[in-house]
Each structure stands twice: as structure tokens, then as C-alpha cells.
């Protein structure tokens, strides 16, 4: 599909949509699409069989729900779209960016022109929706899905090993690699789609390298939620792509901010070290502030008793005494806030310890009940065995006497 789109758009060696090479390529694309649809049907049939085995049902209509039917129809239609031979052309409206031209407002009116473009452009863009199969491939070939122990633990915790679980695991383990790979692949795909929608509106004098570079620049800037106005889409399809790229860029930026925020947070051990150092610092400042208050109090007492330095020296010590009192109160306030925060953390730890103790006590009680039931069962077995032996002894004595 990619080769056919590039050859026919650039008219390489005179290859057009009616050329035998383009027809052959689209026939191959159609045949591969039929093979893909056949395997999609087999996949869903195997899924139904596995669901029957899992729930133990005999009738296949039990597991074929409305949601499964809608999913199959949407997936079948999505994979069935492809460029086919003899698809024809469609008229597109290209909006000239005349508002950026110099001149009066009358001369800068919006101008439109109509161009006949192949329908294969729309079919080729929608054909890229098959990229969801890579997500399914990631799930089916991931370590979480293939590892029996992981699936067993997930089943015990009522967690489904699906696409959401695999993506969250990848973001948790390798967030930078995952986001970088997704951004690069998304950038290339959207740039190619934007070129296909906009390239027929340019004259043949524009080099294709300039068109592709402008597309890469426009998608990158739109993805980062910026817009300089130097490049604007001329078609409605190009505008839809720009809106979609902007939405995906906002979501990706939010995920990236969340990942960075999580990575820069301190661990509990690191917070404990910082709290200990801060507590030591506050204790030292508290002692120093108290010592300064006593020191300036003694200086004031000496000035009042001995008259050293006169009133000027007394006022100096009094100002220092007031500053020392304010500093002492400030340190006391910081120590109070720090103590309250630590108390909240201690309350949380105490609550967790209490919950853990309650769970352990319940487990011990269950174990005790099981032990008592086992002892009762053993006693019942002993009584039954003793009764059987006592009933067999008279029979053996009667047989011996006879």
C-alpha cells in the first residue's frame, strides 16, 4: 500500500492508478486482506472455544454475547478496508491559506479550489487502523501473558491479563522507552497520513522533500500543543488529523508528567533520613535560639545593674533580645508543624499495623478452627476403628470355640 501510494502520487516512471504495476500492487493488497480476514475469523472462533472450555458450557450461544458480536463486526470492518483496483476518484476542496498574504482585507479573502484525488487516499489512511494488531501481538507475546505463574497470581487477585494490564506494566517498568517508541512511531505515521491528504493540493514544482519535512514539522509542533501558523492544513481531512494529533499529544504529555512526578518522589527510607536530619537541625536551632535569649537577657541585666554603655547599649541589647525571642518562637512553630506531620505519618503506620494485626488474628483463628476440626475428625476415625475392632473380636472368639 505504501509503495503504491508513493509511486502513483509522484508519477514515478509514469506509474498512475491505471498502470499495471499499481493494479498488481492493489491486487496483492486485496489478497493479503482476504487472508487477514480469514485469520481474524479463526482467532475469534478459537476465543469462543476457549471461553466454552473455561466456563464449562456446551452451547456456543451461551458465550456469544452482544459485546463480542459488536467487537467482531468492528474489527472485521476495520481490517477489511484497503485500496482496491478500480476505486476511482473523489473531489476534494483545498482551502488556500490566503489570509497570510499581504494586502487589504478584500484581497485576503478565503479562496478554495477543487482537485480530483484518488479514493485510495482515504482507504490507505483507514487501512493504518490495523495497527491495533500490534497491540494484540504485544499482549499475546508478553511475559505476563505467557508466564503461568503470573497468570495464576492475576487470576487469584481477579485481575485480567489484557492490553490495559500489559500497557500499565510497561509504563511502570520502562516508561521512557515505551513513551519514546510510541511518540516516534505515532509521529511517522501521522506525518505520512498528513502528506497523503495535502500533497495533491501543491503544484508539481514543490519538491517532495520539502512537503515531507513540512509535514514532520507540523505534526511535531501540533503534538507539543504549539502552533506558529507557518504551515496550515488545506483540507478537512488534514484538519481532522491535526485535531487528533493535538488530543493524543495532550494525553501523552499528561502521562509523561505523571511518570516524571512519580520518579522524582522520594522513597519512604529517603523521607525517613530527611526527617531525621531535619529533626536534628530543628533541635540544634532550638537550643541555639534559647541560648541567645539567655545571653541577651544577661547582657540587659548587666547594663541595668552596672550602667555599662548607657541607654544606647541597653537599647541595642533589647533589640537583640526581641529578635532572639522571635527566632525562638519561629523555631518552636516549625517544630510543632514537623511534629504534627510526623504524627499523621505515625497514625497511618499505626493503622496499617492494626490492619495487619487484625488480618493475622483472623488467620490464626481460622487455623485454630481447622485444627479443632481435624482433631474431631481424627477422634471420629479412631472411634469408628475401635468400634469395628470390638465387633470383630466376638466373631473371632465364636469361630475359635466352634
PELINHU-V665806 format. One record per residue. N is the residue number from 1. RES is the residue in one letter. SS is DSSP state (a for helix, b for strand, c for the rest). PSI is psi in radians with two decimals (999 if undefined). OMEGA is omega in whole degrees, 0 to 359 (999 if undefined). Layout:
n->N res->RES ss->SS psi->PSI omega->OMEGA
n->N res->RES ss->SS psi->PSI omega->OMEGA
This chain:
n->1 res->X ss->c psi->-0.79 omega->179
n->2 res->X ss->a psi->-0.76 omega->181
n->3 res->X ss->a psi->-0.76 omega->180
n->4 res->X ss->a psi->-0.71 omega->181
n->5 res->X ss->a psi->-0.73 omega->181
n->6 res->X ss->a psi->-0.68 omega->181
n->7 res->X ss->a psi->-0.79 omega->184
n->8 res->X ss->a psi->-0.54 omega->180
n->9 res->X ss->a psi->-0.65 omega->181
n->10 res->X ss->a psi->-0.09 omega->182
n->11 res->X ss->c psi->0.80 omega->180
n->12 res->X ss->a psi->2.12 omega->182
n->13 res->X ss->a psi->0.58 omega->176
n->14 res->X ss->a psi->0.35 omega->180
n->15 res->X ss->c psi->2.09 omega->176
n->16 res->X ss->c psi->-3.07 omega->181
n->17 res->X ss->c psi->-0.39 omega->179
n->18 res->X ss->c psi->-0.03 omega->180
n->19 res->X ss->c psi->2.64 omega->183
n->20 res->X ss->a psi->-0.54 omega->179
n->21 res->X ss->a psi->-0.76 omega->178
n->22 res->X ss->a psi->-0.70 omega->178
n->23 res->X ss->a psi->-0.70 omega->180
n->24 res->X ss->a psi->-0.74 omega->179
n->25 res->X ss->a psi->-0.73 omega->180
n->26 res->X ss->a psi->-0.52 omega->174
n->27 res->X ss->a psi->-0.71 omega->177
n->28 res->X ss->a psi->-0.71 omega->178
n->29 res->X ss->a psi->-0.70 omega->179
n->30 res->X ss->a psi->-0.73 omega->179
n->31 res->X ss->a psi->-0.72 omega->178
n->32 res->X ss->a psi->-0.56 omega->177
n->33 res->X ss->a psi->-0.70 omega->177
n->34 res->X ss->a psi->-0.73 omega->177
n->35 res->X ss->a psi->-0.70 omega->178
n->36 res->X ss->a psi->-0.74 omega->179
n->37 res->X ss->a psi->-0.64 omega->178
n->38 res->X ss->a psi->-0.74 omega->180
n->39 res->X ss->a psi->-0.52 omega->174
n->40 res->X ss->a psi->-0.75 omega->178
n->41 res->X ss->a psi->-0.76 omega->178
n->42 res->X ss->a psi->-0.67 omega->180
n->43 res->X ss->a psi->-0.80 omega->181
n->44 res->X ss->a psi->-0.58 omega->175
n->45 res->X ss->a psi->-0.75 omega->177
n->46 res->X ss->a psi->-0.62 omega->178
n->47 res->X ss->a psi->-0.69 omega->178
n->48 res->X ss->a psi->-0.72 omega->179
n->49 res->X ss->a psi->-0.75 omega->178
n->50 res->X ss->a psi->-0.64 omega->178
n->51 res->X ss->a psi->-0.64 omega->176
n->52 res->X ss->a psi->-0.74 omega->179
n->53 res->X ss->a psi->-0.64 omega->183
n->54 res->X ss->a psi->-0.76 omega->182
n->55 res->X ss->a psi->-0.16 omega->178
n->56 res->X ss->c psi->0.39 omega->180
n->57 res->X ss->c psi->2.79 omega->179
n->58 res->X ss->c psi->-0.48 omega->183
n->59 res->X ss->c psi->2.23 omega->182
n->60 res->X ss->a psi->-0.38 omega->181
n->61 res->X ss->a psi->-0.25 omega->178
n->62 res->X ss->a psi->-0.69 omega->185
n->63 res->X ss->c psi->-0.21 omega->180
n->64 res->X ss->c psi->1.61 omega->181
n->65 res->X ss->c psi->3.01 omega->179
n->66 res->X ss->a psi->-0.68 omega->178
n->67 res->X ss->a psi->-0.71 omega->179
n->68 res->X ss->a psi->-0.65 omega->180
n->69 res->X ss->a psi->-0.77 omega->179
n->70 res->X ss->a psi->-0.72 omega->179
n->71 res->X ss->a psi->-0.73 omega->180
n->72 res->X ss->a psi->-0.73 omega->182
n->73 res->X ss->a psi->-0.79 omega->180
n->74 res->X ss->a psi->-0.75 omega->180
n->75 res->X ss->a psi->-0.68 omega->180
n->76 res->X ss->a psi->-0.77 omega->179
n->77 res->X ss->a psi->-0.71 omega->181
n->78 res->X ss->a psi->-0.69 omega->181
n->79 res->X ss->a psi->-0.27 omega->182
n->80 res->X ss->a psi->-0.31 omega->182
n->81 res->X ss->c psi->2.21 omega->178
n->82 res->X ss->c psi->2.75 omega->175
n->83 res->X ss->c psi->2.21 omega->182
n->84 res->X ss->c psi->2.69 omega->179
n->85 res->X ss->c psi->2.42 omega->178
n->86 res->X ss->c psi->0.60 omega->182
n->87 res->X ss->c psi->-0.39 omega->176
n->88 res->X ss->c psi->-2.86 omega->183
n->89 res->X ss->b psi->2.90 omega->180
n->90 res->X ss->b psi->2.61 omega->181
n->91 res->X ss->b psi->2.16 omega->178
n->92 res->X ss->b psi->2.57 omega->177
n->93 res->X ss->b psi->2.13 omega->177
n->94 res->X ss->b psi->2.21 omega->182
n->95 res->X ss->b psi->2.05 omega->181
n->96 res->X ss->b psi->2.29 omega->178
n->97 res->X ss->c psi->1.07 omega->184
n->98 res->X ss->a psi->-0.20 omega->179
n->99 res->X ss->a psi->-0.29 omega->180
n->100 res->X ss->a psi->-0.04 omega->181
n->101 res->X ss->c psi->2.73 omega->178
n->102 res->X ss->c psi->2.70 omega->178
n->103 res->X ss->c psi->-3.09 omega->180
n->104 res->X ss->c psi->2.99 omega->181
n->105 res->X ss->c psi->-0.54 omega->178
n->106 res->X ss->c psi->-0.61 omega->181
n->107 res->X ss->c psi->-0.29 omega->183
n->108 res->X ss->c psi->0.67 omega->176
n->109 res->X ss->c psi->2.69 omega->179
n->110 res->X ss->c psi->2.23 omega->180
n->111 res->X ss->b psi->2.42 omega->179
n->112 res->X ss->b psi->2.67 omega->175
n->113 res->X ss->b psi->2.68 omega->185
n->114 res->X ss->b psi->2.32 omega->182
n->115 res->X ss->b psi->2.39 omega->176
n->116 res->X ss->b psi->2.10 omega->180
n->117 res->X ss->b psi->2.67 omega->179
n->118 res->X ss->b psi->2.51 omega->175
n->119 res->X ss->c psi->-0.36 omega->180
n->120 res->X ss->a psi->-0.35 omega->177
n->121 res->X ss->a psi->-0.84 omega->180
n->122 res->X ss->a psi->-0.75 omega->181
n->123 res->X ss->a psi->-0.65 omega->180
n->124 res->X ss->a psi->-0.69 omega->179
n->125 res->X ss->a psi->-0.74 omega->179
n->126 res->X ss->a psi->-0.40 omega->178
n->127 res->X ss->a psi->-0.47 omega->179
n->128 res->X ss->a psi->-0.15 omega->174
n->129 res->X ss->a psi->-0.27 omega->177
n->130 res->X ss->a psi->-0.09 omega->180
n->131 res->X ss->a psi->-0.28 omega->177
n->132 res->X ss->a psi->-0.36 omega->178
n->133 res->X ss->a psi->-0.47 omega->174
n->134 res->X ss->a psi->-0.64 omega->176
n->135 res->X ss->a psi->-0.72 omega->177
n->136 res->X ss->a psi->-0.66 omega->177
n->137 res->X ss->a psi->-0.70 omega->177
n->138 res->X ss->a psi->-0.70 omega->182
n->139 res->X ss->a psi->-0.83 omega->185
n->140 res->X ss->a psi->-0.43 omega->181
n->141 res->X ss->c psi->0.25 omega->178
n->142 res->X ss->c psi->2.77 omega->179
n->143 res->X ss->a psi->-0.58 omega->180
n->144 res->X ss->a psi->-0.59 omega->182
n->145 res->X ss->a psi->-0.61 omega->184
n->146 res->X ss->a psi->-0.37 omega->181
n->147 res->X ss->c psi->2.13 omega->183
n->148 res->X ss->a psi->-0.67 omega->181
n->149 res->X ss->a psi->-0.72 omega->179
n->150 res->X ss->a psi->-0.75 omega->180
n->151 res->X ss->a psi->-0.60 omega->178
n->152 res->X ss->a psi->-0.80 omega->177
n->153 res->X ss->a psi->-0.67 omega->178
n->154 res->X ss->a psi->-0.70 omega->179
n->155 res->X ss->a psi->-0.66 omega->178
n->156 res->X ss->a psi->-0.57 omega->178
n->157 res->X ss->c psi->0.18 omega->178
n->158 res->X ss->c psi->0.80 omega->178
n->159 res->X ss->c psi->2.27 omega->179
n->160 res->X ss->c psi->2.29 omega->177
n->161 res->X ss->c psi->1.47 omega->182
n->162 res->X ss->c psi->-2.92 omega->183
n->163 res->X ss->a psi->-0.72 omega->180
n->164 res->X ss->a psi->-0.75 omega->181
n->165 res->X ss->a psi->-0.73 omega->181
n->166 res->X ss->a psi->-0.72 omega->180
n->167 res->X ss->a psi->-0.75 omega->178
n->168 res->X ss->a psi->-0.65 omega->178
n->169 res->X ss->a psi->-0.72 omega->178
n->170 res->X ss->a psi->-0.72 omega->178
n->171 res->X ss->a psi->-0.55 omega->180
n->172 res->X ss->a psi->-0.66 omega->184
n->173 res->X ss->a psi->-0.79 omega->182
n->174 res->X ss->c psi->1.23 omega->185
n->175 res->X ss->a psi->-0.70 omega->183
n->176 res->X ss->a psi->-0.80 omega->180
n->177 res->X ss->a psi->-0.74 omega->182
n->178 res->X ss->a psi->-0.85 omega->182
n->179 res->X ss->a psi->-0.63 omega->179
n->180 res->X ss->a psi->-0.78 omega->180
n->181 res->X ss->a psi->-0.79 omega->180
n->182 res->X ss->a psi->-0.77 omega->181
n->183 res->X ss->a psi->-0.73 omega->181
n->184 res->X ss->a psi->-0.81 omega->180
n->185 res->X ss->a psi->-0.77 omega->179
n->186 res->X ss->a psi->-0.67 omega->179
n->187 res->X ss->a psi->-0.80 omega->181
n->188 res->X ss->a psi->-0.77 omega->183
n->189 res->X ss->a psi->-0.83 omega->181
n->190 res->X ss->a psi->-0.60 omega->177
n->191 res->X ss->a psi->-0.72 omega->179
n->192 res->X ss->a psi->-0.73 omega->178
n->193 res->X ss->a psi->-0.69 omega->179
n->194 res->X ss->a psi->-0.66 omega->177
n->195 res->X ss->a psi->-0.76 omega->181
n->196 res->X ss->a psi->-0.61 omega->181
n->197 res->X ss->a psi->-0.47 omega->188
n->198 res->X ss->a psi->-0.28 omega->191
n->199 res->X ss->a psi->-0.49 omega->182
n->200 res->X ss->a psi->-0.15 omega->177
n->201 res->X ss->a psi->-0.15 omega->179
n->202 res->X ss->c psi->2.72 omega->176
n->203 res->X ss->c psi->2.83 omega->182
n->204 res->X ss->c psi->-0.15 omega->181
n->205 res->X ss->c psi->-0.33 omega->182
n->206 res->X ss->c psi->2.20 omega->177
n->207 res->X ss->c psi->2.53 omega->181
n->208 res->X ss->a psi->-0.47 omega->178
n->209 res->X ss->a psi->-0.64 omega->178
n->210 res->X ss->a psi->-0.70 omega->181
n->211 res->X ss->a psi->-0.77 omega->181
n->212 res->X ss->a psi->-0.70 omega->179
n->213 res->X ss->a psi->-0.69 omega->176
n->214 res->X ss->a psi->-0.66 omega->179
n->215 res->X ss->a psi->-0.77 omega->177
n->216 res->X ss->a psi->-0.71 omega->179
n->217 res->X ss->a psi->-0.78 omega->182
n->218 res->X ss->a psi->-0.77 omega->181
n->219 res->X ss->a psi->-0.70 omega->180
n->220 res->X ss->a psi->-0.76 omega->181
n->221 res->X ss->a psi->-0.71 omega->178
n->222 res->X ss->a psi->-0.64 omega->179
n->223 res->X ss->a psi->-0.61 omega->178
n->224 res->X ss->c psi->0.23 omega->175
n->225 res->X ss->c psi->0.59 omega->174
n->226 res->X ss->c psi->2.89 omega->176
n->227 res->X ss->c psi->2.07 omega->182
n->228 res->X ss->c psi->-0.24 omega->178
n->229 res->X ss->c psi->0.00 omega->180
n->230 res->X ss->c psi->-0.50 omega->177
n->231 res->X ss->c psi->2.20 omega->181
n->232 res->X ss->c psi->2.55 omega->177
n->233 res->X ss->c psi->2.47 omega->182
n->234 res->X ss->c psi->-0.17 omega->182
n->235 res->X ss->c psi->2.81 omega->177
n->236 res->X ss->a psi->-0.62 omega->177
n->237 res->X ss->a psi->-0.70 omega->177
n->238 res->X ss->a psi->-0.62 omega->178
n->239 res->X ss->a psi->-0.67 omega->177
n->240 res->X ss->a psi->-0.73 omega->177
n->241 res->X ss->a psi->-0.71 omega->179
n->242 res->X ss->a psi->-0.72 omega->178
n->243 res->X ss->a psi->-0.77 omega->180
n->244 res->X ss->a psi->-0.73 omega->179
n->245 res->X ss->a psi->-0.69 omega->179
n->246 res->X ss->a psi->-0.72 omega->179
n->247 res->X ss->a psi->-0.82 omega->179
n->248 res->X ss->a psi->-0.66 omega->177
n->249 res->X ss->a psi->-0.67 omega->178
n->250 res->X ss->a psi->-0.74 omega->180
n->251 res->X ss->a psi->-0.77 omega->180
n->252 res->X ss->a psi->-0.68 omega->178
n->253 res->X ss->a psi->-0.68 omega->178
n->254 res->X ss->a psi->-0.74 omega->178
n->255 res->X ss->a psi->-0.72 omega->180
n->256 res->X ss->a psi->-0.71 omega->178
n->257 res->X ss->a psi->-0.71 omega->179
n->258 res->X ss->a psi->-0.71 omega->180
n->259 res->X ss->a psi->-0.77 omega->179
n->260 res->X ss->a psi->-0.72 omega->180
n->261 res->X ss->a psi->-0.67 omega->180
n->262 res->X ss->a psi->-0.64 omega->183
n->263 res->X ss->a psi->-0.48 omega->182
n->264 res->X ss->a psi->-0.08 omega->177
n->265 res->X ss->c psi->2.54 omega->178
n->266 res->X ss->c psi->2.60 omega->175
n->267 res->X ss->c psi->3.01 omega->181
n->268 res->X ss->a psi->-0.68 omega->177
n->269 res->X ss->a psi->-0.72 omega->178
n->270 res->X ss->a psi->-0.70 omega->177
n->271 res->X ss->a psi->-0.65 omega->178
n->272 res->X ss->a psi->-0.71 omega->178
n->273 res->X ss->a psi->-0.79 omega->180
n->274 res->X ss->a psi->-0.67 omega->178
n->275 res->X ss->a psi->-0.69 omega->179
n->276 res->X ss->a psi->-0.76 omega->179
n->277 res->X ss->a psi->-0.68 omega->180
n->278 res->X ss->a psi->-0.64 omega->177
n->279 res->X ss->a psi->-0.74 omega->177
n->280 res->X ss->a psi->-0.69 omega->179
n->281 res->X ss->a psi->-0.76 omega->179
n->282 res->X ss->a psi->-0.69 omega->178
n->283 res->X ss->a psi->-0.73 omega->179
n->284 res->X ss->a psi->-0.77 omega->179
n->285 res->X ss->a psi->-0.61 omega->179
n->286 res->X ss->a psi->-0.77 omega->178
n->287 res->X ss->a psi->-0.73 omega->180
n->288 res->X ss->a psi->-0.70 omega->179
n->289 res->X ss->a psi->-0.73 omega->178
n->290 res->X ss->a psi->-0.68 omega->179
n->291 res->X ss->a psi->-0.68 omega->179
n->292 res->X ss->a psi->-0.67 omega->178
n->293 res->X ss->a psi->-0.80 omega->178
n->294 res->X ss->a psi->-0.67 omega->181
n->295 res->X ss->a psi->-0.83 omega->181
n->296 res->X ss->a psi->-0.51 omega->175
n->297 res->X ss->a psi->-0.73 omega->178
n->298 res->X ss->a psi->-0.69 omega->178
n->299 res->X ss->a psi->-0.74 omega->178
n->300 res->X ss->a psi->-0.72 omega->179
n->301 res->X ss->a psi->-0.72 omega->179
n->302 res->X ss->a psi->-0.69 omega->180
n->303 res->X ss->a psi->-0.69 omega->180
n->304 res->X ss->a psi->-0.61 omega->183
n->305 res->X ss->a psi->-0.78 omega->187
n->306 res->X ss->a psi->-0.27 omega->181
n->307 res->X ss->c psi->0.53 omega->182
n->308 res->X ss->c psi->2.24 omega->174
n->309 res->X ss->c psi->-0.18 omega->179
n->310 res->X ss->a psi->-2.89 omega->182
n->311 res->X ss->a psi->-0.54 omega->181
n->312 res->X ss->a psi->-0.81 omega->180
n->313 res->X ss->a psi->-0.62 omega->179
n->314 res->X ss->a psi->-0.78 omega->179
n->315 res->X ss->a psi->-0.60 omega->177
n->316 res->X ss->a psi->-0.82 omega->179
n->317 res->X ss->a psi->-0.60 omega->178
n->318 res->X ss->a psi->-0.71 omega->176
n->319 res->X ss->a psi->-0.74 omega->177
n->320 res->X ss->a psi->-0.64 omega->179
n->321 res->X ss->a psi->-0.74 omega->178
n->322 res->X ss->a psi->-0.73 omega->178
n->323 res->X ss->a psi->-0.68 omega->179
n->324 res->X ss->a psi->-0.66 omega->178
n->325 res->X ss->a psi->-0.76 omega->178
n->326 res->X ss->a psi->-0.73 omega->178
n->327 res->X ss->a psi->-0.71 omega->180
n->328 res->X ss->a psi->-0.75 omega->178
n->329 res->X ss->a psi->-0.67 omega->179
n->330 res->X ss->a psi->-0.76 omega->179
n->331 res->X ss->a psi->-0.70 omega->178
n->332 res->X ss->a psi->-0.69 omega->178
n->333 res->X ss->a psi->-0.76 omega->177
n->334 res->X ss->a psi->-0.69 omega->179
n->335 res->X ss->a psi->-0.64 omega->178
n->336 res->X ss->a psi->-0.79 omega->178
n->337 res->X ss->a psi->-0.73 omega->180
n->338 res->X ss->a psi->-0.67 omega->179
n->339 res->X ss->a psi->-0.68 omega->179
n->340 res->X ss->a psi->-0.73 omega->178
n->341 res->X ss->a psi->-0.73 omega->178
n->342 res->X ss->a psi->-0.59 omega->178
n->343 res->X ss->a psi->-0.66 omega->176
n->344 res->X ss->a psi->-0.76 omega->177
n->345 res->X ss->a psi->-0.67 omega->178
n->346 res->X ss->a psi->-0.63 omega->177
n->347 res->X ss->a psi->-0.73 omega->178
n->348 res->X ss->a psi->-0.75 omega->178
n->349 res->X ss->a psi->-0.73 omega->179
n->350 res->X ss->a psi->-0.66 omega->178
n->351 res->X ss->a psi->-0.72 omega->177
n->352 res->X ss->a psi->-0.72 omega->179
n->353 res->X ss->a psi->-0.69 omega->179
n->354 res->X ss->a psi->-0.77 omega->177
n->355 res->X ss->a psi->-0.73 omega->179
n->356 res->X ss->a psi->-0.73 omega->179
n->357 res->X ss->a psi->-0.70 omega->178
n->358 res->X ss->a psi->-0.75 omega->179
n->359 res->X ss->a psi->-0.74 omega->178
n->360 res->X ss->a psi->-0.66 omega->179
n->361 res->X ss->a psi->-0.68 omega->176
n->362 res->X ss->a psi->-0.73 omega->179
n->363 res->X ss->a psi->-0.70 omega->179
n->364 res->X ss->a psi->-0.70 omega->178
n->365 res->X ss->a psi->-0.72 omega->178
n->366 res->X ss->a psi->-0.73 omega->177
n->367 res->X ss->a psi->-0.69 omega->179
n->368 res->X ss->a psi->-0.73 omega->177
n->369 res->X ss->a psi->-0.73 omega->178
n->370 res->X ss->a psi->-0.67 omega->178
n->371 res->X ss->a psi->-0.72 omega->179
n->372 res->X ss->a psi->-0.69 omega->178
n->373 res->X ss->a psi->-0.65 omega->178
n->374 res->X ss->a psi->-0.68 omega->178
n->375 res->X ss->a psi->-0.73 omega->177
n->376 res->X ss->a psi->-0.72 omega->179
n->377 res->X ss->a psi->-0.73 omega->177
n->378 res->X ss->a psi->-0.72 omega->179
n->379 res->X ss->a psi->-0.66 omega->178
n->380 res->X ss->a psi->-0.70 omega->179
n->381 res->X ss->a psi->-0.71 omega->178
n->382 res->X ss->a psi->-0.76 omega->180
n->383 res->X ss->a psi->-0.72 omega->179
n->384 res->X ss->a psi->-0.73 omega->179
n->385 res->X ss->a psi->-0.71 omega->179
n->386 res->X ss->a psi->-0.73 omega->179
n->387 res->X ss->a psi->-0.66 omega->179
n->388 res->X ss->a psi->-0.72 omega->179
n->389 res->X ss->a psi->-0.71 omega->180
n->390 res->X ss->a psi->-0.52 omega->178
n->391 res->X ss->a psi->-0.42 omega->179
n->392 res->X ss->a psi->-0.44 omega->181
n->393 res->X ss->a psi->-0.84 omega->177
n->394 res->X ss->a psi->-0.63 omega->180
n->395 res->X ss->a psi->-0.70 omega->180
n->396 res->X ss->a psi->-0.63 omega->178
n->397 res->X ss->a psi->-0.68 omega->177
n->398 res->X ss->a psi->-0.62 omega->180
n->399 res->X ss->a psi->-0.63 omega->180
n->400 res->X ss->a psi->-0.70 omega->179
n->401 res->X ss->a psi->-0.62 omega->177
n->402 res->X ss->c psi->999 omega->999
